Amino acid sequence: MADKDLKKLNRAELLEILVKQGRELEECRAENARLEEELARREISIEKAGSIAEASLVLNGVFEAAQNACEQYVENIAVLSDRQEEICRRMEAESRVKAENMLSEAQRRSREVEEKTREKCTAMIRNSKEQAKQYWDEVSSQLEEFYEQHAGLRELLSIVAERKDD
């Protein structure tokens, strides 16, 4: 970062950059120490081996261990994969059962609502018919009463009816 850019930053940003660089420095030091240790181990192995042939045999042991570790890793992955597939199958079966139960419950509720609706409709029709009959009976009785009160109208109607027949 250029000096001009650094001058534009505030203290918090500068501290943040310093902390970040400090972390990176620590990581580099740790990596350096690990690599130096590994180098020292290899040098000791070569010194112990006494010759390049013996060193290659020691390295072959490392490769064999790495191969064994790799095979073990692959086996573990296969086992975990099988377990995961079994869990998935079980969860799918449980989900299907749950879905079927929910569907049957929804169908049952639907039938109940439909039956209640039919009952309400039947009651409404029955009430409507009863009310219509009551109104008709009331209107009929009022017409009969009117007709009786106006006897002259009855005679007039009968005369009109006789003339139509002639």
HELIX and SHEET records of a PDB file:
HELIX    1   1 ASP A    3  LYS A    8  1                                   6    
HELIX    2   2 ARG A   11  ALA A   49  1                                  39    
HELIX    3   3 ILE A   52  GLN A  149  1                                  98    
HELIX    4   4 ALA A  151  ASP A  165  1                                  15    
END                                                                             
